[in-house]
Amino acid sequence: MTVPALEVEGLRHGYGGSRLALEDVGFRVMPGAFTCLLGPNGAGKSTLFALATGLLRPAAGHVRIHDHDIAQAPGDALAQLGVVFQQPTLDLDLTVLQNLRYFAALHGIGRREADRRIEIELTRLSLFERRGEKVRALNGGHRRRVEIARALLHRPTLLLLDEPTVGLDIPARRTLIRHVHTLCAEDGIAVLWATHLIDEIDPATDHVVVLHRGRVRASGPVAMVNAETGCATVGESFDRLTAARPTAEVEAAA
């Protein structure tokens, strides 16, 4: 039986007060799957990413990366994980090559092997010729590509991307989405891509996890979610799932 690349089970987290950021959140991301974590602003996507990367500890529940519980075996779990956060984290005054070499050194990758991997990843992203330029000289789309290259240097099996196309123009968004889909198809990498943009989802191949008000409203291949909601498109399904609180929740809160 194939082990999920990411398994979230019964996840619960709050920041004080009576309102929870996440409540009983559970879903799976399988190897080679491009899964979109779809939700409006404030749905809990960034909190979920903080929990999945070990930056926060949940009040309840588990996050497992290839069967390694992130709370019990963080080293084994995080070694499988590559992350591109919503906020840029490159050093603008270092060159592309210096940024990537520094990251590789943090993972214990020797200089020769690091340079080999850097060349491979930058070439795939059409950026190898710009390796000597300072990051400050790159546009937003190119900086995102560098962050993806960096996230792949230690050969993760799971890639998390939190709103990675924020601030990018349409051509840059399309290039980024196409490249990450290629990673899934050719390298077997599992991807969890957080977004609130419906047009970033490929209805023919992608999976979705619809998160709204801290709860998972639907999870699975796009076609299955559409069938469950009785809608023709993922956009219509999203509107229906997030339009109002389910009756059971309203009654429970009364």
FENQUI-V697702 format. One record per pair of residues at least 6 apart in sequence whose ideal C-beta (glycine too) atoms are under 7 Angstrom apart, sorted by the first residue. I is the first residue (numbers start at 1). J is the second residue. Records with the same first field share a line. If there is no record, write none. Layout:
BEGIN
I: J, J
END
This chain:
BEGIN
2: 30, 31
3: 66, 67
4: 28, 29, 30
5: 29, 30, 31, 65, 66, 157, 158, 190
6: 28, 29, 52, 65, 158, 190, 192
7: 28, 64
8: 25, 26, 27, 63
9: 26, 61, 62
10: 24, 26, 60, 61, 62
11: 22, 25, 26, 51, 58, 61, 63
12: 20, 22, 23, 24, 58, 59, 60, 61
13: 20, 21, 22, 47, 51, 56, 58, 59
14: 20, 21, 59
15: 21
20: 214
21: 44, 47, 214
22: 44, 47, 48, 214
23: 214, 215
24: 215
25: 48, 215, 216
26: 216
27: 209, 216, 219
29: 35, 190, 192
30: 190
31: 157, 188, 190
32: 184, 188, 190
33: 184, 190, 207
34: 180, 181, 184, 191, 193, 205, 206
35: 191, 192, 193, 206, 207, 209
36: 193, 195, 200, 201, 206, 208
37: 45, 48, 192, 193, 194, 209, 211
38: 195, 208, 209, 210, 238
39: 45, 196, 210, 211, 212
40: 196, 212, 242
41: 196
43: 211, 212, 213
44: 211, 214
45: 194, 211
46: 86, 162
49: 160, 162, 194
50: 56
51: 58, 63
52: 63, 160
53: 81, 83, 160
54: 70, 74, 78
57: 71
62: 69
63: 70
65: 77, 80, 81, 158
66: 80, 157
68: 76, 77
69: 77
70: 77
80: 156, 157, 158
81: 156, 158, 160
82: 151, 152, 156, 159
83: 151, 160
84: 147, 148, 151, 161, 162, 164
85: 162
86: 162, 163, 166
88: 143
90: 99, 135, 143, 146, 147
91: 99, 135
92: 134, 135, 136
93: 134, 136
94: 134, 135
95: 131, 132, 133, 134
96: 127, 130, 131, 133, 135, 146
97: 118, 131, 132
99: 135, 146, 150
100: 118, 149, 150, 153
101: 114
103: 150, 153
104: 114, 153
107: 153, 154
109: 153, 154
117: 153
118: 153
119: 128
121: 149, 152, 153
122: 128, 131, 149
125: 145, 148, 149, 179
127: 142, 145, 146
135: 143, 146
138: 146
140: 167, 168, 172
141: 168, 172, 175, 176
144: 164, 168, 176
151: 159
157: 189, 190
158: 190
159: 183, 189, 191
160: 192
161: 191, 193, 194
162: 194
163: 194, 195
164: 176
165: 173, 176, 200
168: 176
177: 200
180: 191, 193
181: 202
183: 189, 191
184: 191
198: 234, 235, 238
201: 208, 222, 234
203: 222, 234
206: 222
207: 220, 221
208: 222, 225, 234
209: 216, 219
210: 216, 217, 218, 238, 241
212: 241, 242
217: 241, 242
218: 225, 228, 229, 237, 241
222: 234
225: 234, 237
226: 232, 233, 234, 237
229: 237, 240, 241
231: 237, 240
END
